[in-house]
Amino acid sequence: METASFTGFIKTLFWIVVFYYAFRLIVRLLLPYAMKKVVEKAATQFQNQQQAYQQQQQTYQNQAQSNQKPRETKKVGEYVDFEEID
């Protein structure tokens, strides 16, 4: 069985610190780029949903207008011209 040495512990601690700071540096550089892409994707999805909603509303309005029957004028009967009799 091997025993842990002090130099091995220091070496492991050193690598943990190096990886921690390297990770922080990478995240600090790449996170703004990733967030920009996420925001752009959300904006395009919102625009697509908005356009689909507007198209749906226009289709609904066109159907509603085409379903309306034109007003019919009331036909009471024939026109009769009366003359006055003295």
PyMOL Python script that loads the backbone (N, CA, C, O; Angstrom):
from pymol import cmd

cmd.read_pdbstr("""\
ATOM      1  N   MET A   1       0.843  -1.169   0.000  1.00  0.00           N
ATOM      2  CA  MET A   1       0.000   0.000   0.000  1.00  0.00           C
ATOM      3  C   MET A   1       0.891   1.236   0.000  1.00  0.00           C
ATOM      4  O   MET A   1       1.858   1.337   0.755  1.00  0.00           O
ATOM      5  N   GLU A   2       0.528   2.176  -0.880  1.00  0.00           N
ATOM      6  CA  GLU A   2       1.318   3.391  -0.964  1.00  0.00           C
ATOM      7  C   GLU A   2       0.734   4.450  -0.052  1.00  0.00           C
ATOM      8  O   GLU A   2      -0.478   4.507   0.155  1.00  0.00           O
ATOM      9  N   THR A   3       1.567   5.254   0.469  1.00  0.00           N
ATOM     10  CA  THR A   3       1.113   6.350   1.312  1.00  0.00           C
ATOM     11  C   THR A   3       1.188   7.637   0.513  1.00  0.00           C
ATOM     12  O   THR A   3       2.008   7.773  -0.395  1.00  0.00           O
ATOM     13  N   ALA A   4       0.341   8.561   0.855  1.00  0.00           N
ATOM     14  CA  ALA A   4       0.306   9.839   0.153  1.00  0.00           C
ATOM     15  C   ALA A   4       1.486  10.682   0.583  1.00  0.00           C
ATOM     16  O   ALA A   4       1.837  10.742   1.762  1.00  0.00           O
ATOM     17  N   SER A   5       2.092  11.334  -0.397  1.00  0.00           N
ATOM     18  CA  SER A   5       3.226  12.184  -0.077  1.00  0.00           C
ATOM     19  C   SER A   5       2.780  13.643  -0.087  1.00  0.00           C
ATOM     20  O   SER A   5       1.766  14.007  -0.683  1.00  0.00           O
ATOM     21  N   PHE A   6       3.546  14.431   0.572  1.00  0.00           N
ATOM     22  CA  PHE A   6       3.236  15.853   0.647  1.00  0.00           C
ATOM     23  C   PHE A   6       3.391  16.506  -0.730  1.00  0.00           C
ATOM     24  O   PHE A   6       2.594  17.374  -1.085  1.00  0.00           O
ATOM     25  N   THR A   7       4.383  16.112  -1.497  1.00  0.00           N
ATOM     26  CA  THR A   7       4.586  16.694  -2.824  1.00  0.00           C
ATOM     27  C   THR A   7       3.445  16.303  -3.766  1.00  0.00           C
ATOM     28  O   THR A   7       3.045  17.106  -4.608  1.00  0.00           O
ATOM     29  N   GLY A   8       2.920  15.091  -3.638  1.00  0.00           N
ATOM     30  CA  GLY A   8       1.779  14.665  -4.447  1.00  0.00           C
ATOM     31  C   GLY A   8       0.541  15.497  -4.122  1.00  0.00           C
ATOM     32  O   GLY A   8      -0.226  15.868  -5.011  1.00  0.00           O
ATOM     33  N   PHE A   9       0.360  15.785  -2.832  1.00  0.00           N
ATOM     34  CA  PHE A   9      -0.775  16.613  -2.403  1.00  0.00           C
ATOM     35  C   PHE A   9      -0.656  18.025  -2.963  1.00  0.00           C
ATOM     36  O   PHE A   9      -1.641  18.590  -3.438  1.00  0.00           O
ATOM     37  N   ILE A  10       0.540  18.595  -2.911  1.00  0.00           N
ATOM     38  CA  ILE A  10       0.769  19.950  -3.420  1.00  0.00           C
ATOM     39  C   ILE A  10       0.552  19.969  -4.935  1.00  0.00           C
ATOM     40  O   ILE A  10      -0.051  20.905  -5.461  1.00  0.00           O
ATOM     41  N   LYS A  11       1.041  18.935  -5.643  1.00  0.00           N
ATOM     42  CA  LYS A  11       0.868  18.860  -7.087  1.00  0.00           C
ATOM     43  C   LYS A  11      -0.615  18.771  -7.450  1.00  0.00           C
ATOM     44  O   LYS A  11      -1.058  19.440  -8.383  1.00  0.00           O
ATOM     45  N   THR A  12      -1.374  17.968  -6.740  1.00  0.00           N
ATOM     46  CA  THR A  12      -2.814  17.830  -6.984  1.00  0.00           C
ATOM     47  C   THR A  12      -3.525  19.141  -6.704  1.00  0.00           C
ATOM     48  O   THR A  12      -4.384  19.561  -7.479  1.00  0.00           O
ATOM     49  N   LEU A  13      -3.175  19.789  -5.603  1.00  0.00           N
ATOM     50  CA  LEU A  13      -3.773  21.072  -5.258  1.00  0.00           C
ATOM     51  C   LEU A  13      -3.452  22.123  -6.319  1.00  0.00           C
ATOM     52  O   LEU A  13      -4.311  22.932  -6.670  1.00  0.00           O
ATOM     53  N   PHE A  14      -2.222  22.114  -6.829  1.00  0.00           N
ATOM     54  CA  PHE A  14      -1.823  23.045  -7.883  1.00  0.00           C
ATOM     55  C   PHE A  14      -2.677  22.835  -9.136  1.00  0.00           C
ATOM     56  O   PHE A  14      -3.173  23.808  -9.704  1.00  0.00           O
ATOM     57  N   TRP A  15      -2.858  21.602  -9.571  1.00  0.00           N
ATOM     58  CA  TRP A  15      -3.651  21.330 -10.776  1.00  0.00           C
ATOM     59  C   TRP A  15      -5.120  21.685 -10.590  1.00  0.00           C
ATOM     60  O   TRP A  15      -5.770  22.149 -11.527  1.00  0.00           O
ATOM     61  N   ILE A  16      -5.641  21.475  -9.404  1.00  0.00           N
ATOM     62  CA  ILE A  16      -7.033  21.873  -9.141  1.00  0.00           C
ATOM     63  C   ILE A  16      -7.177  23.379  -9.290  1.00  0.00           C
ATOM     64  O   ILE A  16      -8.143  23.840  -9.897  1.00  0.00           O
ATOM     65  N   VAL A  17      -6.252  24.153  -8.757  1.00  0.00           N
ATOM     66  CA  VAL A  17      -6.297  25.615  -8.852  1.00  0.00           C
ATOM     67  C   VAL A  17      -6.134  26.050 -10.301  1.00  0.00           C
ATOM     68  O   VAL A  17      -6.834  26.958 -10.750  1.00  0.00           O
ATOM     69  N   VAL A  18      -5.219  25.419 -11.049  1.00  0.00           N
ATOM     70  CA  VAL A  18      -5.008  25.774 -12.456  1.00  0.00           C
ATOM     71  C   VAL A  18      -6.282  25.515 -13.259  1.00  0.00           C
ATOM     72  O   VAL A  18      -6.704  26.371 -14.036  1.00  0.00           O
ATOM     73  N   PHE A  19      -6.895  24.352 -13.082  1.00  0.00           N
ATOM     74  CA  PHE A  19      -8.127  24.043 -13.818  1.00  0.00           C
ATOM     75  C   PHE A  19      -9.271  24.971 -13.420  1.00  0.00           C
ATOM     76  O   PHE A  19     -10.089  25.348 -14.258  1.00  0.00           O
ATOM     77  N   TYR A  20      -9.327  25.337 -12.142  1.00  0.00           N
ATOM     78  CA  TYR A  20     -10.375  26.253 -11.689  1.00  0.00           C
ATOM     79  C   TYR A  20     -10.253  27.612 -12.390  1.00  0.00           C
ATOM     80  O   TYR A  20     -11.240  28.137 -12.905  1.00  0.00           O
ATOM     81  N   TYR A  21      -9.033  28.180 -12.407  1.00  0.00           N
ATOM     82  CA  TYR A  21      -8.851  29.487 -13.028  1.00  0.00           C
ATOM     83  C   TYR A  21      -8.969  29.414 -14.554  1.00  0.00           C
ATOM     84  O   TYR A  21      -9.438  30.364 -15.180  1.00  0.00           O
ATOM     85  N   ALA A  22      -8.553  28.314 -15.149  1.00  0.00           N
ATOM     86  CA  ALA A  22      -8.715  28.152 -16.606  1.00  0.00           C
ATOM     87  C   ALA A  22     -10.204  28.074 -16.946  1.00  0.00           C
ATOM     88  O   ALA A  22     -10.647  28.676 -17.924  1.00  0.00           O
ATOM     89  N   PHE A  23     -10.973  27.341 -16.152  1.00  0.00           N
ATOM     90  CA  PHE A  23     -12.416  27.242 -16.369  1.00  0.00           C
ATOM     91  C   PHE A  23     -13.076  28.607 -16.238  1.00  0.00           C
ATOM     92  O   PHE A  23     -13.921  28.973 -17.056  1.00  0.00           O
ATOM     93  N   ARG A  24     -12.690  29.364 -15.206  1.00  0.00           N
ATOM     94  CA  ARG A  24     -13.253  30.703 -15.031  1.00  0.00           C
ATOM     95  C   ARG A  24     -12.929  31.607 -16.215  1.00  0.00           C
ATOM     96  O   ARG A  24     -13.781  32.379 -16.654  1.00  0.00           O
ATOM     97  N   LEU A  25     -11.713  31.518 -16.732  1.00  0.00           N
ATOM     98  CA  LEU A  25     -11.312  32.340 -17.870  1.00  0.00           C
ATOM     99  C   LEU A  25     -12.107  31.958 -19.117  1.00  0.00           C
ATOM    100  O   LEU A  25     -12.586  32.832 -19.841  1.00  0.00           O
ATOM    101  N   ILE A  26     -12.246  30.679 -19.367  1.00  0.00           N
ATOM    102  CA  ILE A  26     -12.991  30.214 -20.540  1.00  0.00           C
ATOM    103  C   ILE A  26     -14.455  30.635 -20.439  1.00  0.00           C
ATOM    104  O   ILE A  26     -15.034  31.108 -21.417  1.00  0.00           O
ATOM    105  N   VAL A  27     -15.051  30.467 -19.269  1.00  0.00           N
ATOM    106  CA  VAL A  27     -16.450  30.857 -19.081  1.00  0.00           C
ATOM    107  C   VAL A  27     -16.604  32.360 -19.264  1.00  0.00           C
ATOM    108  O   VAL A  27     -17.573  32.812 -19.873  1.00  0.00           O
ATOM    109  N   ARG A  28     -15.679  33.124 -18.754  1.00  0.00           N
ATOM    110  CA  ARG A  28     -15.760  34.581 -18.879  1.00  0.00           C
ATOM    111  C   ARG A  28     -15.667  35.031 -20.334  1.00  0.00           C
ATOM    112  O   ARG A  28     -16.269  36.033 -20.719  1.00  0.00           O
ATOM    113  N   LEU A  29     -14.908  34.285 -21.140  1.00  0.00           N
ATOM    114  CA  LEU A  29     -14.769  34.645 -22.548  1.00  0.00           C
ATOM    115  C   LEU A  29     -15.929  34.133 -23.396  1.00  0.00           C
ATOM    116  O   LEU A  29     -16.368  34.826 -24.313  1.00  0.00           O
ATOM    117  N   LEU A  30     -16.428  32.947 -23.111  1.00  0.00           N
ATOM    118  CA  LEU A  30     -17.436  32.319 -23.959  1.00  0.00           C
ATOM    119  C   LEU A  30     -18.875  32.590 -23.531  1.00  0.00           C
ATOM    120  O   LEU A  30     -19.779  32.494 -24.361  1.00  0.00           O
ATOM    121  N   LEU A  31     -19.111  32.918 -22.290  1.00  0.00           N
ATOM    122  CA  LEU A  31     -20.477  33.126 -21.815  1.00  0.00           C
ATOM    123  C   LEU A  31     -21.191  34.279 -22.521  1.00  0.00           C
ATOM    124  O   LEU A  31     -22.358  34.118 -22.877  1.00  0.00           O
ATOM    125  N   PRO A  32     -20.563  35.419 -22.741  1.00  0.00           N
ATOM    126  CA  PRO A  32     -21.269  36.485 -23.470  1.00  0.00           C
ATOM    127  C   PRO A  32     -21.659  36.056 -24.888  1.00  0.00           C
ATOM    128  O   PRO A  32     -22.744  36.404 -25.354  1.00  0.00           O
ATOM    129  N   TYR A  33     -20.806  35.316 -25.572  1.00  0.00           N
ATOM    130  CA  TYR A  33     -21.117  34.830 -26.914  1.00  0.00           C
ATOM    131  C   TYR A  33     -22.305  33.872 -26.874  1.00  0.00           C
ATOM    132  O   TYR A  33     -23.218  33.968 -27.694  1.00  0.00           O
ATOM    133  N   ALA A  34     -22.285  32.953 -25.917  1.00  0.00           N
ATOM    134  CA  ALA A  34     -23.389  31.987 -25.794  1.00  0.00           C
ATOM    135  C   ALA A  34     -24.698  32.698 -25.442  1.00  0.00           C
ATOM    136  O   ALA A  34     -25.744  32.354 -25.992  1.00  0.00           O
ATOM    137  N   MET A  35     -24.663  33.660 -24.554  1.00  0.00           N
ATOM    138  CA  MET A  35     -25.874  34.390 -24.176  1.00  0.00           C
ATOM    139  C   MET A  35     -26.412  35.192 -25.361  1.00  0.00           C
ATOM    140  O   MET A  35     -27.626  35.293 -25.536  1.00  0.00           O
ATOM    141  N   LYS A  36     -25.528  35.758 -26.169  1.00  0.00           N
ATOM    142  CA  LYS A  36     -25.955  36.510 -27.349  1.00  0.00           C
ATOM    143  C   LYS A  36     -26.703  35.583 -28.304  1.00  0.00           C
ATOM    144  O   LYS A  36     -27.743  35.954 -28.849  1.00  0.00           O
ATOM    145  N   LYS A  37     -26.173  34.381 -28.506  1.00  0.00           N
ATOM    146  CA  LYS A  37     -26.833  33.418 -29.395  1.00  0.00           C
ATOM    147  C   LYS A  37     -28.195  33.008 -28.844  1.00  0.00           C
ATOM    148  O   LYS A  37     -29.148  32.870 -29.610  1.00  0.00           O
ATOM    149  N   VAL A  38     -28.304  32.813 -27.546  1.00  0.00           N
ATOM    150  CA  VAL A  38     -29.579  32.425 -26.936  1.00  0.00           C
ATOM    151  C   VAL A  38     -30.611  33.535 -27.110  1.00  0.00           C
ATOM    152  O   VAL A  38     -31.768  33.261 -27.430  1.00  0.00           O
ATOM    153  N   VAL A  39     -30.207  34.768 -26.903  1.00  0.00           N
ATOM    154  CA  VAL A  39     -31.125  35.905 -27.045  1.00  0.00           C
ATOM    155  C   VAL A  39     -31.565  36.058 -28.498  1.00  0.00           C
ATOM    156  O   VAL A  39     -32.739  36.322 -28.758  1.00  0.00           O
ATOM    157  N   GLU A  40     -30.649  35.897 -29.444  1.00  0.00           N
ATOM    158  CA  GLU A  40     -31.014  35.995 -30.866  1.00  0.00           C
ATOM    159  C   GLU A  40     -32.006  34.895 -31.248  1.00  0.00           C
ATOM    160  O   GLU A  40     -32.961  35.149 -31.982  1.00  0.00           O
ATOM    161  N   LYS A  41     -31.784  33.691 -30.759  1.00  0.00           N
ATOM    162  CA  LYS A  41     -32.680  32.579 -31.068  1.00  0.00           C
ATOM    163  C   LYS A  41     -34.073  32.840 -30.489  1.00  0.00           C
ATOM    164  O   LYS A  41     -35.082  32.584 -31.146  1.00  0.00           O
ATOM    165  N   ALA A  42     -34.122  33.348 -29.258  1.00  0.00           N
ATOM    166  CA  ALA A  42     -35.414  33.653 -28.636  1.00  0.00           C
ATOM    167  C   ALA A  42     -36.130  34.761 -29.411  1.00  0.00           C
ATOM    168  O   ALA A  42     -37.350  34.714 -29.568  1.00  0.00           O
ATOM    169  N   ALA A  43     -35.393  35.745 -29.891  1.00  0.00           N
ATOM    170  CA  ALA A  43     -36.002  36.842 -30.646  1.00  0.00           C
ATOM    171  C   ALA A  43     -36.573  36.343 -31.967  1.00  0.00           C
ATOM    172  O   ALA A  43     -37.665  36.755 -32.359  1.00  0.00           O
ATOM    173  N   THR A  44     -35.858  35.469 -32.657  1.00  0.00           N
ATOM    174  CA  THR A  44     -36.376  34.949 -33.925  1.00  0.00           C
ATOM    175  C   THR A  44     -37.606  34.072 -33.690  1.00  0.00           C
ATOM    176  O   THR A  44     -38.552  34.109 -34.477  1.00  0.00           O
ATOM    177  N   GLN A  45     -37.597  33.293 -32.624  1.00  0.00           N
ATOM    178  CA  GLN A  45     -38.775  32.483 -32.313  1.00  0.00           C
ATOM    179  C   GLN A  45     -39.977  33.370 -32.005  1.00  0.00           C
ATOM    180  O   GLN A  45     -41.094  33.071 -32.428  1.00  0.00           O
ATOM    181  N   PHE A  46     -39.755  34.449 -31.278  1.00  0.00           N
ATOM    182  CA  PHE A  46     -40.832  35.374 -30.962  1.00  0.00           C
ATOM    183  C   PHE A  46     -41.381  36.022 -32.227  1.00  0.00           C
ATOM    184  O   PHE A  46     -42.594  36.161 -32.380  1.00  0.00           O
ATOM    185  N   GLN A  47     -40.495  36.415 -33.129  1.00  0.00           N
ATOM    186  CA  GLN A  47     -40.945  37.025 -34.378  1.00  0.00           C
ATOM    187  C   GLN A  47     -41.744  36.033 -35.211  1.00  0.00           C
ATOM    188  O   GLN A  47     -42.760  36.393 -35.805  1.00  0.00           O
ATOM    189  N   ASN A  48     -41.286  34.780 -35.256  1.00  0.00           N
ATOM    190  CA  ASN A  48     -42.012  33.761 -36.013  1.00  0.00           C
ATOM    191  C   ASN A  48     -43.397  33.524 -35.424  1.00  0.00           C
ATOM    192  O   ASN A  48     -44.372  33.389 -36.163  1.00  0.00           O
ATOM    193  N   GLN A  49     -43.488  33.475 -34.107  1.00  0.00           N
ATOM    194  CA  GLN A  49     -44.785  33.285 -33.456  1.00  0.00           C
ATOM    195  C   GLN A  49     -45.696  34.479 -33.730  1.00  0.00           C
ATOM    196  O   GLN A  49     -46.892  34.304 -33.969  1.00  0.00           O
ATOM    197  N   GLN A  50     -45.143  35.681 -33.699  1.00  0.00           N
ATOM    198  CA  GLN A  50     -45.926  36.891 -33.942  1.00  0.00           C
ATOM    199  C   GLN A  50     -46.461  36.900 -35.370  1.00  0.00           C
ATOM    200  O   GLN A  50     -47.622  37.239 -35.594  1.00  0.00           O
ATOM    201  N   GLN A  51     -45.621  36.528 -36.337  1.00  0.00           N
ATOM    202  CA  GLN A  51     -46.065  36.492 -37.726  1.00  0.00           C
ATOM    203  C   GLN A  51     -47.137  35.426 -37.922  1.00  0.00           C
ATOM    204  O   GLN A  51     -48.114  35.659 -38.633  1.00  0.00           O
ATOM    205  N   ALA A  52     -46.968  34.269 -37.305  1.00  0.00           N
ATOM    206  CA  ALA A  52     -47.970  33.211 -37.430  1.00  0.00           C
ATOM    207  C   ALA A  52     -49.293  33.660 -36.817  1.00  0.00           C
ATOM    208  O   ALA A  52     -50.359  33.369 -37.359  1.00  0.00           O
ATOM    209  N   TYR A  53     -49.232  34.358 -35.702  1.00  0.00           N
ATOM    210  CA  TYR A  53     -50.452  34.856 -35.055  1.00  0.00           C
ATOM    211  C   TYR A  53     -51.155  35.883 -35.948  1.00  0.00           C
ATOM    212  O   TYR A  53     -52.378  35.853 -36.089  1.00  0.00           O
ATOM    213  N   GLN A  54     -50.380  36.787 -36.547  1.00  0.00           N
ATOM    214  CA  GLN A  54     -50.976  37.799 -37.412  1.00  0.00           C
ATOM    215  C   GLN A  54     -51.602  37.159 -38.649  1.00  0.00           C
ATOM    216  O   GLN A  54     -52.679  37.567 -39.083  1.00  0.00           O
ATOM    217  N   GLN A  55     -50.931  36.161 -39.213  1.00  0.00           N
ATOM    218  CA  GLN A  55     -51.498  35.472 -40.370  1.00  0.00           C
ATOM    219  C   GLN A  55     -52.786  34.756 -39.991  1.00  0.00           C
ATOM    220  O   GLN A  55     -53.751  34.746 -40.755  1.00  0.00           O
ATOM    221  N   GLN A  56     -52.792  34.162 -38.811  1.00  0.00           N
ATOM    222  CA  GLN A  56     -53.997  33.469 -38.338  1.00  0.00           C
ATOM    223  C   GLN A  56     -55.135  34.465 -38.151  1.00  0.00           C
ATOM    224  O   GLN A  56     -56.277  34.175 -38.507  1.00  0.00           O
ATOM    225  N   GLN A  57     -54.836  35.627 -37.599  1.00  0.00           N
ATOM    226  CA  GLN A  57     -55.862  36.647 -37.397  1.00  0.00           C
ATOM    227  C   GLN A  57     -56.389  37.152 -38.739  1.00  0.00           C
ATOM    228  O   GLN A  57     -57.594  37.353 -38.893  1.00  0.00           O
ATOM    229  N   GLN A  58     -55.510  37.358 -39.701  1.00  0.00           N
ATOM    230  CA  GLN A  58     -55.948  37.815 -41.017  1.00  0.00           C
ATOM    231  C   GLN A  58     -56.824  36.766 -41.684  1.00  0.00           C
ATOM    232  O   GLN A  58     -57.833  37.099 -42.305  1.00  0.00           O
ATOM    233  N   THR A  59     -56.447  35.512 -41.558  1.00  0.00           N
ATOM    234  CA  THR A  59     -57.249  34.438 -42.133  1.00  0.00           C
ATOM    235  C   THR A  59     -58.613  34.387 -41.473  1.00  0.00           C
ATOM    236  O   THR A  59     -59.627  34.203 -42.146  1.00  0.00           O
ATOM    237  N   TYR A  60     -58.640  34.546 -40.172  1.00  0.00           N
ATOM    238  CA  TYR A  60     -59.904  34.534 -39.438  1.00  0.00           C
ATOM    239  C   TYR A  60     -60.791  35.697 -39.870  1.00  0.00           C
ATOM    240  O   TYR A  60     -61.995  35.528 -40.063  1.00  0.00           O
ATOM    241  N   GLN A  61     -60.191  36.879 -40.021  1.00  0.00           N
ATOM    242  CA  GLN A  61     -60.968  38.051 -40.431  1.00  0.00           C
ATOM    243  C   GLN A  61     -61.497  37.880 -41.853  1.00  0.00           C
ATOM    244  O   GLN A  61     -62.636  38.246 -42.145  1.00  0.00           O
ATOM    245  N   ASN A  62     -60.671  37.324 -42.733  1.00  0.00           N
ATOM    246  CA  ASN A  62     -61.128  37.110 -44.110  1.00  0.00           C
ATOM    247  C   ASN A  62     -62.269  36.102 -44.149  1.00  0.00           C
ATOM    248  O   ASN A  62     -63.220  36.278 -44.910  1.00  0.00           O
ATOM    249  N   GLN A  63     -62.192  35.058 -43.348  1.00  0.00           N
ATOM    250  CA  GLN A  63     -63.259  34.068 -43.298  1.00  0.00           C
ATOM    251  C   GLN A  63     -64.523  34.685 -42.723  1.00  0.00           C
ATOM    252  O   GLN A  63     -65.624  34.407 -43.200  1.00  0.00           O
ATOM    253  N   ALA A  64     -64.374  35.514 -41.711  1.00  0.00           N
ATOM    254  CA  ALA A  64     -65.536  36.150 -41.100  1.00  0.00           C
ATOM    255  C   ALA A  64     -66.207  37.086 -42.106  1.00  0.00           C
ATOM    256  O   ALA A  64     -67.435  37.151 -42.163  1.00  0.00           O
ATOM    257  N   GLN A  65     -65.421  37.803 -42.892  1.00  0.00           N
ATOM    258  CA  GLN A  65     -65.991  38.717 -43.876  1.00  0.00           C
ATOM    259  C   GLN A  65     -66.657  37.950 -45.009  1.00  0.00           C
ATOM    260  O   GLN A  65     -67.694  38.373 -45.521  1.00  0.00           O
ATOM    261  N   SER A  66     -66.071  36.831 -45.403  1.00  0.00           N
ATOM    262  CA  SER A  66     -66.669  36.083 -46.501  1.00  0.00           C
ATOM    263  C   SER A  66     -67.914  35.320 -46.044  1.00  0.00           C
ATOM    264  O   SER A  66     -68.782  35.012 -46.861  1.00  0.00           O
ATOM    265  N   ASN A  67     -68.009  35.017 -44.765  1.00  0.00           N
ATOM    266  CA  ASN A  67     -69.177  34.306 -44.249  1.00  0.00           C
ATOM    267  C   ASN A  67     -70.377  35.225 -44.040  1.00  0.00           C
ATOM    268  O   ASN A  67     -71.510  34.753 -43.942  1.00  0.00           O
ATOM    269  N   GLN A  68     -70.140  36.521 -43.971  1.00  0.00           N
ATOM    270  CA  GLN A  68     -71.243  37.452 -43.770  1.00  0.00           C
ATOM    271  C   GLN A  68     -72.059  37.519 -45.054  1.00  0.00           C
ATOM    272  O   GLN A  68     -71.512  37.659 -46.148  1.00  0.00           O
ATOM    273  N   LYS A  69     -73.342  37.418 -44.906  1.00  0.00           N
ATOM    274  CA  LYS A  69     -74.230  37.512 -46.061  1.00  0.00           C
ATOM    275  C   LYS A  69     -74.441  38.985 -46.372  1.00  0.00           C
ATOM    276  O   LYS A  69     -74.588  39.800 -45.462  1.00  0.00           O
ATOM    277  N   PRO A  70     -74.456  39.323 -47.633  1.00  0.00           N
ATOM    278  CA  PRO A  70     -74.710  40.733 -47.962  1.00  0.00           C
ATOM    279  C   PRO A  70     -76.133  41.102 -47.563  1.00  0.00           C
ATOM    280  O   PRO A  70     -77.043  40.273 -47.587  1.00  0.00           O
ATOM    281  N   ARG A  71     -76.294  42.337 -47.206  1.00  0.00           N
ATOM    282  CA  ARG A  71     -77.618  42.794 -46.774  1.00  0.00           C
ATOM    283  C   ARG A  71     -78.591  42.735 -47.931  1.00  0.00           C
ATOM    284  O   ARG A  71     -78.322  43.225 -49.028  1.00  0.00           O
ATOM    285  N   GLU A  72     -79.682  42.147 -47.667  1.00  0.00           N
ATOM    286  CA  GLU A  72     -80.714  42.085 -48.692  1.00  0.00           C
ATOM    287  C   GLU A  72     -81.678  43.247 -48.469  1.00  0.00           C
ATOM    288  O   GLU A  72     -82.056  43.561 -47.341  1.00  0.00           O
ATOM    289  N   THR A  73     -82.057  43.866 -49.566  1.00  0.00           N
ATOM    290  CA  THR A  73     -83.040  44.940 -49.444  1.00  0.00           C
ATOM    291  C   THR A  73     -84.412  44.284 -49.327  1.00  0.00           C
ATOM    292  O   THR A  73     -84.699  43.284 -49.985  1.00  0.00           O
ATOM    293  N   LYS A  74     -85.226  44.850 -48.504  1.00  0.00           N
ATOM    294  CA  LYS A  74     -86.555  44.271 -48.294  1.00  0.00           C
ATOM    295  C   LYS A  74     -87.421  44.534 -49.523  1.00  0.00           C
ATOM    296  O   LYS A  74     -87.568  45.673 -49.964  1.00  0.00           O
ATOM    297  N   LYS A  75     -87.969  43.500 -50.044  1.00  0.00           N
ATOM    298  CA  LYS A  75     -88.873  43.638 -51.180  1.00  0.00           C
ATOM    299  C   LYS A  75     -90.286  43.563 -50.630  1.00  0.00           C
ATOM    300  O   LYS A  75     -90.768  42.501 -50.235  1.00  0.00           O
ATOM    301  N   VAL A  76     -90.920  44.691 -50.617  1.00  0.00           N
ATOM    302  CA  VAL A  76     -92.261  44.779 -50.058  1.00  0.00           C
ATOM    303  C   VAL A  76     -93.297  44.344 -51.082  1.00  0.00           C
ATOM    304  O   VAL A  76     -94.287  43.710 -50.718  1.00  0.00           O
ATOM    305  N   GLY A  77     -93.103  44.654 -52.296  1.00  0.00           N
ATOM    306  CA  GLY A  77     -94.064  44.307 -53.339  1.00  0.00           C
ATOM    307  C   GLY A  77     -93.842  45.175 -54.555  1.00  0.00           C
ATOM    308  O   GLY A  77     -92.830  45.868 -54.662  1.00  0.00           O
ATOM    309  N   GLU A  78     -94.783  45.135 -55.461  1.00  0.00           N
ATOM    310  CA  GLU A  78     -94.651  45.939 -56.669  1.00  0.00           C
ATOM    311  C   GLU A  78     -95.022  47.381 -56.358  1.00  0.00           C
ATOM    312  O   GLU A  78     -95.767  47.677 -55.424  1.00  0.00           O
ATOM    313  N   TYR A  79     -94.484  48.238 -57.160  1.00  0.00           N
ATOM    314  CA  TYR A  79     -94.801  49.650 -57.003  1.00  0.00           C
ATOM    315  C   TYR A  79     -96.100  49.915 -57.748  1.00  0.00           C
ATOM    316  O   TYR A  79     -96.235  49.578 -58.924  1.00  0.00           O
ATOM    317  N   VAL A  80     -97.052  50.522 -57.052  1.00  0.00           N
ATOM    318  CA  VAL A  80     -98.341  50.849 -57.667  1.00  0.00           C
ATOM    319  C   VAL A  80     -98.494  52.356 -57.669  1.00  0.00           C
ATOM    320  O   VAL A  80     -98.335  53.011 -56.638  1.00  0.00           O
ATOM    321  N   ASP A  81     -98.799  52.894 -58.822  1.00  0.00           N
ATOM    322  CA  ASP A  81     -98.972  54.331 -58.959  1.00  0.00           C
ATOM    323  C   ASP A  81    -100.462  54.639 -58.803  1.00  0.00           C
ATOM    324  O   ASP A  81    -101.274  54.238 -59.637  1.00  0.00           O
ATOM    325  N   PHE A  82    -100.802  55.324 -57.773  1.00  0.00           N
ATOM    326  CA  PHE A  82    -102.205  55.673 -57.532  1.00  0.00           C
ATOM    327  C   PHE A  82    -102.507  57.014 -58.155  1.00  0.00           C
ATOM    328  O   PHE A  82    -101.687  57.932 -58.149  1.00  0.00           O
ATOM    329  N   GLU A  83    -103.721  57.101 -58.698  1.00  0.00           N
ATOM    330  CA  GLU A  83    -104.186  58.373 -59.224  1.00  0.00           C
ATOM    331  C   GLU A  83    -105.364  58.835 -58.394  1.00  0.00           C
ATOM    332  O   GLU A  83    -106.160  58.033 -57.905  1.00  0.00           O
ATOM    333  N   GLU A  84    -105.455  60.107 -58.250  1.00  0.00           N
ATOM    334  CA  GLU A  84    -106.542  60.652 -57.458  1.00  0.00           C
ATOM    335  C   GLU A  84    -107.799  60.749 -58.310  1.00  0.00           C
ATOM    336  O   GLU A  84    -107.756  61.251 -59.433  1.00  0.00           O
ATOM    337  N   ILE A  85    -108.892  60.279 -57.788  1.00  0.00           N
ATOM    338  CA  ILE A  85    -110.163  60.353 -58.493  1.00  0.00           C
ATOM    339  C   ILE A  85    -110.995  61.434 -57.842  1.00  0.00           C
ATOM    340  O   ILE A  85    -111.134  61.471 -56.620  1.00  0.00           O
ATOM    341  N   ASP A  86    -111.555  62.327 -58.669  1.00  0.00           N
ATOM    342  CA  ASP A  86    -112.383  63.400 -58.104  1.00  0.00           C
ATOM    343  C   ASP A  86    -113.814  62.981 -58.015  1.00  0.00           C
ATOM    344  O   ASP A  86    -114.657  63.757 -57.564  1.00  0.00           O
TER     345      ASP A  86
END
""", "prot")
cmd.dss("prot")
cmd.show_as("cartoon", "prot")
cmd.util.cbc("prot")
cmd.orient("prot")
